[in-house]
């Protein structure tokens, strides 16, 4: 089954579903995981069931963190 990247990036997966396409996936809590076809979307360790979205193929870099204005001058 072939999926287009644009279709995958709009689709939301839930914890417990099977991964159809390998790639980088992000959850609602800001975690990013490389998942392989046939894996199961995991639960968040503290928050339980969560939703996952496709970020791109496995060669994709992790997205840059989102900084609020108060964190920019701290040097980390």
N, CA, C and O of each residue as an XYZ file, in Angstrom:
304
protein
N       0.846     -1.166      0.000
C       0.000      0.000      0.000
C       0.895      1.234      0.000
O       1.720      1.412      0.896
N       0.727      2.076     -1.001
C       1.564      3.263     -1.117
C       0.828      4.483     -0.565
O      -0.349      4.702     -0.851
N       1.541      5.259      0.222
C       0.983      6.487      0.784
C       1.814      7.660      0.302
O       3.033      7.552      0.174
N       1.161      8.774      0.037
C       1.875     10.000     -0.283
C       2.213     10.705      1.009
O       1.433     10.663      1.961
N       3.362     11.353      1.059
C       3.806     12.037      2.273
C       2.787     13.071      2.745
O       2.572     13.214      3.949
N       2.167     13.780      1.835
C       1.179     14.781      2.213
C      -0.035     14.182      2.897
O      -0.585     14.767      3.830
N      -0.453     13.003      2.427
C      -1.588     12.324      3.043
C      -1.225     11.849      4.446
O      -2.039     11.937      5.366
N      -0.001     11.345      4.609
C       0.424     10.836      5.914
C       0.563     11.950      6.937
O       0.218     11.760      8.103
N       1.063     13.110      6.522
C       1.288     14.189      7.481
C      -0.019     14.732      8.050
O      -0.016     15.348      9.115
N      -1.123     14.514      7.362
C      -2.421     14.985      7.842
C      -3.155     13.933      8.660
O      -4.120     14.249      9.355
N      -2.709     12.695      8.583
C      -3.401     11.600      9.269
C      -2.949     11.517     10.723
O      -1.776     11.732     11.027
N      -3.873     11.209     11.609
C      -3.572     11.065     13.039
C      -3.706      9.595     13.406
O      -4.708      8.950     13.098
N      -2.678      9.077     14.071
C      -2.668      7.695     14.524
C      -2.784      7.683     16.042
O      -2.365      8.632     16.704
N      -3.344      6.625     16.592
C      -3.513      6.502     18.045
C      -2.600      5.415     18.593
O      -2.217      4.492     17.874
N      -2.255      5.531     19.870
C      -1.479      4.496     20.535
C      -2.189      3.160     20.368
O      -3.407      3.063     20.518
N      -1.400      2.128     20.051
C      -1.958      0.796     19.869
C      -2.192      0.413     18.420
O      -2.331     -0.770     18.110
N      -2.241      1.413     17.506
C      -2.413      1.104     16.088
C      -1.090      0.622     15.499
O      -0.019      0.940     16.015
N      -1.175     -0.146     14.416
C       0.017     -0.594     13.715
C       0.565      0.517     12.831
O      -0.195      1.280     12.235
N       1.896      0.603     12.750
C       2.564      1.565     11.871
C       2.521      0.997     10.457
O       2.984     -0.119     10.221
N       1.969      1.759      9.518
C       1.848      1.301      8.133
C       3.064      1.662      7.294
O       3.422      0.933      6.369
N       3.704      2.792      7.615
C       4.845      3.283      6.849
C       5.943      3.691      7.818
O       5.697      4.440      8.763
N       7.167      3.195      7.582
C       8.257      3.571      8.487
C       8.606      5.041      8.305
O       8.495      5.594      7.211
N       9.034      5.661      9.406
C       9.394      7.070      9.355
C       9.472      7.663     10.746
O       9.411      6.950     11.748
N       9.608      8.981     10.792
C       9.634      9.707     12.060
C       8.205     10.126     12.392
O       7.481     10.652     11.547
N       7.818      9.881     13.639
C       6.480     10.229     14.099
C       6.590     11.067     15.367
O       7.459     10.819     16.203
N       5.723     12.048     15.511
C       5.691     12.900     16.696
C       4.357     12.762     17.409
O       3.319     12.562     16.778
N       4.398     12.872     18.751
C       3.151     12.794     19.501
C       2.740     14.174     20.004
O       3.441     15.160     19.777
N       1.611     14.235     20.682
C       1.074     15.511     21.173
C       1.952     16.154     22.234
O       1.821     17.351     22.490
N       2.831     15.403     22.849
C       3.650     15.901     23.958
C       5.046     16.333     23.507
O       5.885     16.683     24.337
N       5.296     16.309     22.192
C       6.579     16.776     21.667
C       7.636     15.702     21.546
O       8.790     16.016     21.253
N       7.285     14.448     21.762
C       8.246     13.356     21.606
C       8.300     12.923     20.148
O       7.286     12.940     19.450
N       9.490     12.534     19.689
C       9.690     12.079     18.321
C      10.331     10.711     18.349
O      11.306     10.500     19.071
N       9.795      9.765     17.568
C      10.319      8.409     17.523
C      10.439      7.931     16.081
O       9.560      8.195     15.261
N      11.530      7.224     15.771
C      11.576      6.523     14.489
C      10.827      5.203     14.653
O      11.157      4.413     15.537
N       9.837      4.961     13.826
C       9.050      3.733     13.912
C       9.113      2.993     12.585
O       9.110      3.605     11.517
N       9.168      1.669     12.667
C       9.254      0.814     11.491
C       7.883      0.231     11.172
O       7.026      0.106     12.047
N       7.691     -0.123      9.906
C       6.436     -0.739      9.489
C       6.199     -2.002     10.310
O       7.101     -2.829     10.446
N       5.004     -2.159     10.853
C       4.669     -3.307     11.680
C       4.790     -3.045     13.169
O       4.261     -3.811     13.975
N       5.498     -1.940     13.562
C       5.552     -1.554     14.973
C       4.156     -1.102     15.424
O       3.265     -0.871     14.607
N       3.998     -0.986     16.721
C       2.762     -0.452     17.292
C       3.056      0.923     17.864
O       4.071      1.111     18.535
N       2.180      1.889     17.608
C       2.366      3.212     18.182
C       2.303      3.082     19.707
O       1.329      2.557     20.246
N       3.349      3.562     20.404
C       3.406      3.382     21.860
C       2.577      4.419     22.617
O       2.127      5.420     22.060
N       2.397      4.142     23.890
C       1.790      5.108     24.799
C       2.884      6.026     25.321
O       4.056      5.651     25.350
N       2.501      7.216     25.729
C       3.430      8.120     26.393
C       3.698      7.555     27.787
O       2.764      7.096     28.444
N       4.962      7.574     28.261
C       5.276      6.955     29.551
C       4.525      7.552     30.742
O       4.254      6.841     31.710
N       4.186      8.828     30.692
C       3.497      9.455     31.824
C       2.041      9.786     31.531
O       1.207      9.772     32.437
N       1.728     10.085     30.271
C       0.396     10.565     29.928
C      -0.516      9.467     29.365
O      -1.711      9.705     29.186
N       0.011      8.286     29.086
C      -0.809      7.189     28.569
C      -1.052      7.298     27.077
O      -0.181      7.732     26.324
N      -2.250      6.897     26.652
C      -2.585      6.913     25.225
C      -2.433      8.318     24.662
O      -2.780      9.304     25.312
N      -1.906      8.394     23.437
C      -1.707      9.684     22.790
C      -1.938      9.536     21.299
O      -2.157      8.429     20.809
N      -1.891     10.637     20.582
C      -2.049     10.658     19.133
C      -0.695     10.938     18.499
O       0.122     11.674     19.052
N      -0.468     10.347     17.337
C       0.801     10.460     16.620
C       0.563     11.002     15.222
O      -0.469     10.729     14.608
N       1.530     11.775     14.718
C       1.480     12.257     13.339
C       2.796     11.934     12.653
O       3.845     11.873     13.295
N       2.731     11.729     11.353
C       3.906     11.419     10.531
C       4.692     12.694     10.282
O       4.127     13.722      9.908
N       6.016     12.620     10.496
C       6.869     13.786     10.299
C       7.686     13.698      9.013
O       8.005     14.725      8.413
N       8.025     12.487      8.584
C       8.804     12.320      7.371
C       9.544     11.001      7.375
O       9.430     10.226      8.325
N      10.311     10.732      6.312
C      11.059      9.476      6.243
C      12.145      9.415      7.323
O      12.461     10.423      7.955
N      12.707      8.225      7.523
C      13.680      8.031      8.593
C      14.919      8.907      8.446
O      15.571      9.193      9.450
N      15.263      9.334      7.268
C      16.415     10.204      7.069
C      16.153     11.650      7.459
O      17.058     12.482      7.399
N      14.936     11.953      7.853
C      14.553     13.309      8.214
C      15.155     13.693      9.560
O      15.150     12.902     10.503
N      15.673     14.911      9.637
C      16.183     15.405     10.925
C      15.034     15.650     11.877
O      13.891     15.835     11.458
N      15.346     15.651     13.161
C      14.340     15.991     14.159
C      13.965     17.459     13.997
O      14.824     18.276     13.665
N      12.720     17.806     14.220
C      12.321     19.212     14.095
C      12.989     20.075     15.158
O      13.311     19.605     16.249
N      13.188     21.330     14.823
C      13.784     22.257     15.782
C      12.815     22.511     16.929
O      11.602     22.560     16.723
N      13.353     22.672     18.143
C      12.455     22.932     19.276
C      11.780     24.293     19.141
O      12.323     25.214     18.531
N      10.607     24.400     19.712
C       9.892     25.676     19.728
C      10.263     26.400     21.006
O      10.024     25.896     22.103
N      10.842     27.572     20.870
C      11.284     28.343     22.038
C      10.312     29.466     22.314
O       9.841     30.137     21.396
N      10.024     29.659     23.551
C       9.247     30.841     23.914
C      10.238     31.980     24.149
O      11.437     31.737     24.283
N       9.765     33.177     24.198
C      10.661     34.329     24.358
C      11.485     34.300     25.630
O      12.594     34.834     25.640
N      10.991     33.697     26.709
C      11.706     33.699     27.978
C      12.892     32.732     27.989
O      13.767     32.855     28.845
N      12.941     31.785     27.070
C      13.998     30.777     27.069
C      15.152     31.131     26.148
O      16.198     30.487     26.227
N      15.015     32.115     25.286
C      16.005     32.392     24.268
C      17.355     32.853     24.825
O      18.386     32.523     24.239
N      17.387     33.577     25.895
C      18.636     34.120     26.398
C      19.365     33.223     27.380
O      20.361     33.650     27.966
N      18.912     32.012     27.579
C      19.500     31.147     28.601
C      20.692     30.339     28.108
O      21.408     29.758     28.924
N      20.928     30.283     26.809
C      22.089     29.579     26.310
C      21.925     28.069     26.199
O      22.912     27.347     26.057
N      20.693     27.590     26.261
C      20.465     26.161     26.042
C      19.335     26.028     25.161
O      18.943     24.911     24.824
